[in-house]
Amino acid sequence: MKLFKENGMEILKSKKVKIIILSVIATLVVIYLGVAWYYSSRFLMGTTMNGADCSEMKVEEVEEYMKTELQKYALTIVADNLSNEQIHSKDFDIRFTNMSAITEAMEAQNAFAWPVALFQERKVEATFDVAYNEGKLDKLMEELACMKEENQKEAISATPESKGREFVIKEEVLGTQINQEKFKNKIVSAVKTLQSELNLREAGCYVPPKFLSDDWEVRFATKLMNKCLETKITYRLDSKTVTLDADLIKDWLTVDENMNFVLLKDEVSKFAKLLGETYNTSPRTNQFKTPTGKVATVSGATKGRIIGTSAECDRLMEEIPQGKFEVREPIITQNATPEGKYVWGNTYVE
């Protein structure tokens, strides 16, 4: 009999334990579903929208909160080398015209995932449509220190720079000249999300240099200019020598506004003229004794040597970019009359 009583007690205890466990589970399920139902129309705990805490708020509550925040909203403008300035929303009559992003954020929320919200924050970035007084915003922008002409410095592109007997890349210089259209768009975008600060440099509101030091155009132009500096042409004629090398050529090289390499033809032409001054010779004056015994002086009986400066210039314009290394004579368009020979006939009139 005792054995049956003990078994009956054990069975009774087991049933009680099961009932308790089932009751606990049912309670937890009810709590879970109740909390999920609660958050079906409210934002989960730990939810922020554009940095504002919206935990347990309904859509319409968030809308009213955002409208209130907009009325006292101020955007801080951070410009290079200037004190921070602010633009206030009330000064250009900005208002929200569409706040459907809040409803969309609510619809995207999974209320049944509320336990996750106990340990993980949910950050929502919402963008609202706005309307504002464009004229007032333009005036506010004009009054900013960063928009003053004296505070806007034009950016300088990276460029090849002569350094000794080679060209190196001189790095770009960032400017503070403002792209006004982009600046205005960034202000409006910042207000749409109630962004607290707009850094002009980070937002790309400054007009950038056209070319940066790592742009292929700059590197390619530098390479071509250094190829020119490999040129060494030694001119030899009679006992005179003239050498054309990097020391002269480096001053003849530049780039245009599109970073195209340019060999200055005017400078090359000046050098070709120097060759003419060096190698050109004048016709000789000759004397001979006439039948009457007088000594006559005659000019024009011989020719002098003339360098073809134009042709030599054109040749150099081709050779320098190739980095030519050679010893040669300049282009001669007229050779001098050899010594002892004349360009007259066998008769003359005295």
C-alpha positions in Angstrom: 0.0 0.0 0.0 2.8 2.4 0.9 4.4 1.9 -2.5 1.3 2.9 -4.3 0.9 6.0 -2.1 4.5 7.1 -2.8 4.0 6.6 -6.5 0.8 8.6 -6.4 2.6 11.5 -4.7 5.4 11.4 -7.3 2.8 11.5 -10.1 1.0 14.4 -8.4 4.2 16.4 -8.0 5.2 15.8 -11.6 1.8 17.1 -12.8 2.2 20.2 -10.6 5.7 20.8 -12.1 4.3 20.5 -15.6 1.4 22.8 -14.8 3.8 25.4 -13.3 6.1 25.2 -16.4 3.2 25.5 -18.8 1.8 28.4 -16.8 5.2 30.2 -17.0 5.5 29.5 -20.7 2.0 30.7 -21.3 2.7 33.8 -19.2 5.9 34.5 -21.2 4.0 34.0 -24.5 1.3 36.4 -23.4 3.9 39.0 -22.3 5.8 38.5 -25.5 2.7 38.9 -27.7 1.5 41.8 -25.6 4.7 43.7 -25.9 4.8 42.9 -29.7 1.3 44.3 -30.0 2.3 47.4 -28.0 5.2 48.0 -30.4 3.1 47.3 -33.5 2.2 51.0 -33.4 5.2 52.4 -31.6 8.9 52.5 -32.3 11.0 49.9 -30.5 13.0 50.9 -27.5 16.5 52.2 -28.5 15.2 53.6 -31.8 16.7 56.9 -32.9 15.7 58.9 -36.0 18.2 61.3 -37.4 19.9 61.2 -34.0 16.7 62.0 -32.0 15.4 59.4 -29.5 12.0 58.1 -30.7 11.7 55.1 -28.4 8.1 54.0 -27.7 6.7 57.0 -29.8 3.9 56.7 -32.3 4.2 58.0 -35.9 2.2 61.1 -35.2 4.2 61.8 -32.1 7.4 61.6 -34.0 6.0 63.9 -36.7 5.1 66.5 -34.1 8.4 66.1 -32.4 10.3 66.6 -35.7 8.2 69.7 -36.6 9.0 71.2 -33.2 12.7 70.4 -33.7 12.7 72.1 -37.1 11.3 75.3 -35.7 14.3 75.7 -33.4 16.8 74.0 -35.7 20.2 75.6 -36.6 22.8 74.3 -39.0 26.4 75.0 -38.1 28.6 75.8 -41.0 32.3 74.7 -40.7 34.6 76.4 -43.1 38.4 76.3 -43.5 40.3 78.9 -41.4 37.1 80.7 -40.4 34.9 80.7 -37.2 31.8 78.5 -37.3 28.6 80.2 -38.4 25.0 79.1 -38.2 21.9 79.2 -40.4 18.6 79.1 -38.6 15.6 77.4 -40.1 13.2 80.1 -39.0 15.2 82.7 -41.1 14.3 81.1 -44.4 10.8 79.8 -43.6 11.6 76.1 -44.1 8.9 73.5 -43.4 8.3 69.8 -43.9 5.9 69.0 -46.8 6.1 65.2 -46.7 7.0 63.1 -43.7 6.0 59.7 -45.1 9.5 58.5 -44.2 8.4 58.1 -40.6 5.5 55.8 -41.6 7.8 53.8 -43.8 10.3 53.4 -40.9 7.4 52.1 -38.7 6.3 49.7 -41.4 9.8 48.4 -41.8 10.0 47.7 -38.1 9.5 44.1 -36.9 7.5 44.4 -33.6 8.1 40.7 -32.8 11.8 41.3 -32.7 11.4 43.6 -29.6 13.7 41.3 -27.4 16.6 42.2 -29.8 15.9 45.9 -29.1 16.9 45.2 -25.4 20.5 44.8 -26.6 20.8 46.5 -29.9 19.9 50.1 -30.9 18.1 50.8 -34.1 19.2 53.9 -36.0 16.9 55.3 -38.7 18.0 58.0 -41.2 14.9 59.6 -42.6 14.7 62.3 -45.3 11.7 64.6 -45.5 10.5 66.7 -48.3 10.8 70.4 -47.5 9.7 73.8 -48.8 11.5 77.1 -48.1 11.9 80.7 -49.1 14.7 80.5 -51.7 15.3 84.3 -51.7 15.9 84.3 -48.0 18.2 81.4 -48.1 20.3 83.0 -50.9 20.6 86.2 -48.7 21.6 84.1 -45.6 24.3 82.4 -47.7 25.6 85.7 -49.1 26.1 87.0 -45.6 28.3 84.1 -44.5 32.0 84.9 -44.1 32.9 81.9 -46.2 31.1 83.5 -49.1 33.1 86.7 -49.0 35.4 87.2 -52.0 38.4 87.8 -49.8 37.9 84.4 -48.1 37.7 82.4 -51.4 41.0 81.3 -52.7 41.1 79.5 -56.0 42.6 76.0 -55.9 45.8 75.3 -57.8 46.2 72.1 -59.8 49.2 69.8 -59.5 51.7 70.4 -62.2 55.1 69.3 -63.5 57.8 71.6 -62.0 61.4 72.0 -63.1 63.9 70.9 -60.4 67.5 70.8 -61.4 67.8 68.7 -64.6 64.4 66.9 -64.2 60.7 67.6 -63.8 58.9 66.5 -60.6 55.2 66.8 -59.7 54.3 69.8 -57.6 51.4 68.9 -55.5 48.0 70.6 -55.8 46.9 73.4 -53.4 43.4 73.1 -52.0 41.4 76.3 -52.3 38.4 77.8 -50.5 36.5 78.9 -53.6 32.9 77.7 -53.0 30.7 75.9 -55.5 27.6 78.0 -54.7 25.0 75.6 -56.2 26.4 72.6 -54.5 26.7 74.5 -51.2 23.0 75.5 -51.4 22.0 71.9 -52.2 24.0 70.6 -49.2 22.3 73.1 -46.9 18.9 71.9 -48.0 19.9 68.2 -47.7 21.2 68.8 -44.2 18.0 70.5 -43.1 15.9 67.6 -44.6 17.6 65.2 -42.1 18.1 67.8 -39.3 21.8 67.4 -39.6 23.5 69.5 -37.0 26.7 70.4 -38.8 27.9 70.9 -42.4 31.6 70.8 -43.0 32.3 72.4 -46.3 35.5 70.5 -47.0 34.0 67.1 -46.2 30.8 67.9 -48.1 32.8 68.8 -51.2 31.5 72.3 -51.3 34.9 73.8 -52.3 35.9 73.9 -56.0 38.6 71.2 -56.2 41.8 71.6 -58.2 41.3 70.5 -61.8 44.2 68.1 -61.6 45.6 66.2 -58.6 49.2 64.9 -58.2 48.2 61.3 -58.8 46.1 62.0 -61.9 47.4 60.2 -64.9 47.4 63.4 -67.0 49.9 65.0 -64.6 52.1 61.9 -64.5 52.1 61.5 -68.2 53.0 65.1 -68.9 55.8 64.9 -66.4 57.1 61.8 -68.2 57.1 63.5 -71.6 58.9 66.5 -70.2 61.6 64.4 -68.7 62.0 62.6 -72.0 62.7 66.0 -73.6 65.4 66.7 -71.1 67.3 63.6 -72.4 68.0 65.5 -75.6 71.6 66.5 -76.2 72.4 67.9 -79.7 75.9 69.1 -80.3 76.4 71.4 -83.3 79.8 71.6 -84.8 80.8 73.7 -87.8 84.3 75.0 -88.5 85.9 75.5 -85.1 82.7 76.5 -83.3 80.5 74.3 -81.1 77.1 74.9 -79.6 75.4 72.3 -77.3 71.6 72.1 -76.8 70.7 70.1 -73.6 68.5 70.0 -70.5 69.9 73.3 -69.2 68.2 75.2 -72.0 65.3 72.9 -72.8 63.8 72.9 -69.3 62.8 76.5 -69.8 61.0 75.7 -73.1 58.6 73.2 -71.5 55.2 73.8 -70.0 51.6 72.4 -69.9 48.3 74.0 -71.1 45.0 74.2 -69.1 44.2 70.6 -70.0 47.6 69.3 -68.8 48.8 68.7 -72.3 52.6 68.9 -72.7 53.7 72.0 -74.7 57.1 72.7 -76.2 57.3 76.5 -76.7 58.1 77.0 -80.4 59.0 80.7 -79.8 61.8 79.7 -77.5 63.0 77.0 -79.9 62.9 79.6 -82.7 65.1 82.0 -80.6 67.7 79.2 -80.2 67.6 78.5 -84.0 68.3 82.2 -84.5 71.2 82.0 -82.1 72.7 79.3 -84.3 72.4 81.7 -87.2 74.3 84.3 -85.3 76.9 81.7 -84.4 77.5 80.1 -87.8 76.3 82.5 -90.5 79.1 84.1 -92.4 79.2 87.3 -94.6 80.3 87.4 -98.2 84.0 88.2 -98.6 85.2 91.4 -100.2 87.8 90.7 -102.9 90.5 92.8 -104.5 92.3 92.4 -107.9 94.6 94.5 -110.1 93.1 96.0 -113.2 95.0 96.3 -116.6 95.7 99.9 -115.8 97.5 98.8 -112.7 94.9 100.0 -110.2 93.7 97.7 -107.3 89.9 97.3 -107.4 87.8 96.2 -104.5 84.7 94.1 -105.4 81.9 92.9 -103.1 79.2 90.4 -104.0 81.7 88.1 -105.7 81.2 85.5 -103.0 78.4 84.1 -100.9 78.2 83.8 -97.2 76.9 80.7 -95.3 73.3 81.0 -94.1 71.7 78.7 -91.5 68.0 77.7 -92.2 66.7 78.9 -88.9 63.1 78.1 -89.7 63.9 74.6 -90.9 66.2 74.0 -87.9 63.4 75.1 -85.6 61.0 72.7 -87.2 63.5 69.9 -86.9 64.1 70.6 -83.2 60.4 70.6 -82.6 60.4 67.0 -83.8 63.7 65.9 -82.2 63.3 67.3 -78.7 60.2 65.2 -77.7 62.2 62.2 -78.9 65.1 62.9 -76.5 67.6 62.9 -79.4 71.3 62.5 -78.6 73.5 63.4 -81.6 76.3 65.5 -83.0 75.5 67.2 -86.3 75.6 70.4 -88.3 72.6 72.8 -88.4 70.5 72.9 -91.5 72.3 75.1 -94.1 70.2 76.8 -96.8 73.3 78.5 -98.4 76.9 77.4 -98.4 79.7 79.9 -98.4 81.8 80.3 -101.6 85.0 78.3 -101.2 88.2 80.3 -100.7 89.7 81.5 -104.0 86.5 81.1 -106.0 84.2 83.8 -107.2 80.8 84.1 -108.6 81.5 86.4 -111.5 82.2 85.7 -115.2 85.3 86.4 -117.4 84.5 90.0 -118.3 84.0 93.3 -116.5 83.5 96.9 -117.3 85.7 99.5 -115.8 
